[in-house]
């Protein structure tokens, strides 16, 4: 091989190497600018910081993979097999991380649609507590007895979500049973007085007090006052205590389950009644 051929080969490969480096450097610069612009738009749209950062990293990684393949292709490297290897690796990783990817997708939905926020009192998948943290993969609750519960986001979105903090007011629903021998008008009057004197019960909407059921052992009243969301459990406990004390004072009974048993005598065949 003469000197001219060597120089031509060096020049040829030198140009390819220069182009590959140019593709890599320029592509990297463009990727950073584009991803920076997208992240700014996401922040401007008030999207969660965690989601913005994670999405930016994913986009940057995919962009760099594309840029590297383009640079290697310029050098004459067969990128078809490389792309196939990357695709196979991506499929394997996706299958291995199927549960994690499901949690990630659910985390994105939670952050985008805001079914709850930090500080809300929620019921999720049978767990009631205050939302302490919302991340891409998990949601962290603190229960009323100060336990920390970490729930995968896939579980969160696949179950009913009850948010007790969304509305400023809540209705306390109580069912109070009294005996069939009690004066129902008196019972309703007593319940009304108990509700009216409680300072935390709202005047509007009006409290509903009514007979709801003629049950097997009792006549059941519903007592449904409206309160501020933060006062729910205080009013719930106060009403139960005050109803019990007042009913005892007024001679209103709380019936117990009872049965009438009829016994047939062995010799006489007569009926004996026992309560």
N, C-alpha and C positions, 0 to 999 in steps of 0.2 A: 504494500500500500504506500503510494507516494505521499509526499508532504501535502500536496493540494487536496487529496482526498481526505486526509486527516483534518485539515483546516475546514474543509466543507462540512465534515461530520460534526466537528466541534461547534461550528457556527450554527448548524442545524439544531443540534441538541441545546446549544446555548439559548437560541431563540425560544425553543419549547420550554426550557426551564424558566426563562424570564417571563414568558406568558403565564406559566403555571403559578409562579410567585405573584405576578400581577393579579391573576384571577383570585388567588387566596387572599391577598392583602385588600384589594378593592372590595371583594365579596364580603370579607369580614367587616370592613368599615360600613358598607351599605347595610348589612344585617344589624349592626349595632344601632345605626341611625333609625332604621325602620322599626326595630323592636322598642327603642326609646320613645319613638312617636306613639306607638300603640299603647305602651304603658302610661304615657301622659294622658292619652284619651281615656283609658280605663280609670285612672285616678280622677280625671275631670268628671267622669260619669259616676263618681262616688262608689266605685267598686272596692271590695275588700282588699286591703294591702297584701294579705297573704296570697289571695288568688292572683292579684296582679303580678307579684314577684314570681310565683310558681309558673304562671302562664308565660311570662317573659323568658324564664329559664328553658322551658320546653321549646319555645319558638327558636331561641338561640341555638339550642342543641341540634334541632332539625335543620336549621339554616347552615350551620357549620358542616354537618354531614353532607349536605348537597354541594357546598362549596368545595370540600375536600375531594369528592367524587369528580367534580368538574375539573379541578386542578390536575388530578391524576390522569384523567382522560386526555388532557392536553399533552401530557408526557408520553402518551402512547400506551398507557396501562389499560388492559381490558377491564373495564369497570362493570361489565355485565355480570360476571361471576361475583364481584364484590357486592354489587347491589343485591344479588340473590342471597348472598350470605347474610347481609344486613337485614334483609326481609325475613329470612328464616329465624335469625336471632331475635328480631322484634316479635315474631309470632310466638316463639318459645317463651320469651320474657312475658308477653301478654297473657299466655295461658297460665304461667306460673304465678303471675300476680293478678289473676282474674278478680279475686276478692278485693284486693287493694285498689284495683282500677275502678271497681264498682263503688267502693267507698269514696274514691276521688271524684267520680262523676256526681255522686250524691252530694258531696261537699260543695262542689261548684253550684249545684242547684240550690242548696241551702243558702249559700252566700249571695246568689243572684236574686232569689225570690223572697228572702227574709221571712220565713214563716215564724221565726222567733229571733230575739236578739239577746245579747248578754244582759243578765239581770232579770229576765222574764221567768215566771214560775210556770213550768210546763209539765205535762204528763206525756212521756214517750216510752213506748214499748213496755208499759207497766211500771215505769219508774217516774216518780214525781219529785221534782226538785228545781232549784234555781240554776239557770244557765250561767256557767262560769267561763266557758271558753268554746269557741267555734273554730275548728281548724279544718284543713282540707280533708283529712281522713276521719276525724272523730269529733264528737261533741261531748263536753264534760259538764256534768250536773253535780250540784251539791244538794243532798237530800235534807229534809227537815231535821234529822238527827245528826247532821254534819258528816255524812259519808260522801266520798267522792265516787261518782259513777261515770265511767268512760264508755260511751256508746258509739260503735262504728256508724258512720254516716249512712251506710247502706241499710242498716237496721232502722235508722231514724226515718228515712224516706219511704221505707216499705211498710211502715206502721202508721196508724192514726196519730196525729200530733194535736194535743189539746193545749192551747196557750191560754192560761188563766190571767194573763197580764195585758192582753191586747186591748180589751175594753176598759174604760174608766170605772164602770160599775158592774156589779154581779148580783144575782138573785140567790138568796139563801132559801133552800127548799127543805122544809121540815114536815114530817108526817107524825102527828100526835094522835094516839089512840085513847079513847075514853070508853067507859062502860055504857051498856045499853040503858041502864037505869039513870044515867046522869042527864041533867037538863041541858039540851044542846044549845039553847039560846044563851044560857048562862055561860057555858063553855066558850062560845064564840065571843061573848062580851068580855070575859076574862082575858082571852087571848088578844083581843083588840087593845085592851088597856096595857098589857105587857109590851106590845109592839110600840104603842104610841109614846110610852115614857122612855124608850131607849134612844139616847141622843145620837147614836151612830146610824140609825135607820133613816133612810131618805123619805121625804114626804112624797116625792114624785120620782118614778112611777109609784102608784099607790100599792100598799100591801094587800095581797089576796089572802083571805081567810075563809075557808069553805069546807063543807063535808065532801070528802072525796070517795069514800067507800064504806059500805056496810059490811064489814069483814066478819070472819067466823067468830071472833071473840071480842070485837071492839067496833066502835064507830070511829072512823079515821078522819081527822081534820088535816088539811094542808095549810101550812103557814108559809107564805112566800114574800118576805120583805126584800127590798132592794137596798144595797149598801155600796159604798166605795170599795173597789177591788181590794185595797189594802186592809180593809176592816172586816173582810169576810169571816175569817176564823174566829175573830174576837166576838162578833155578833152571834155567830153559830153557837159558841160555847155559852155565852151570856144568856141567850134565849132558852137553851135547854135547862140550865140551872134555875132560871127564874120561873119557868113553866112548872118545874117539879115543886119548887117551894110554894108557889102560889096555889097550885092545885091541892097540895096537902092542906094549906090554910083554908081553902074554900070547900073542902070536902069532895073534890072531884076525883074520881078513881082512875087509876091506871089498871085496866083489867089484865088478869093472868089467863093463859090458855086453860080451858076446862072442858071436861067431858061428863055427860050423864051416862052412867053404866047401869044397865038393867040386868039383874041376876035372877035366873029361874031356880026356885027351890027344888031340891032333889026329890023330896017326898010329896010335897003339896002341889008342885007345879005352879005355885004362885010367883008373882013378879016382885022383886025387891029393888028399890031404886036407891042408888048411892051416887052422891055427887063427886 
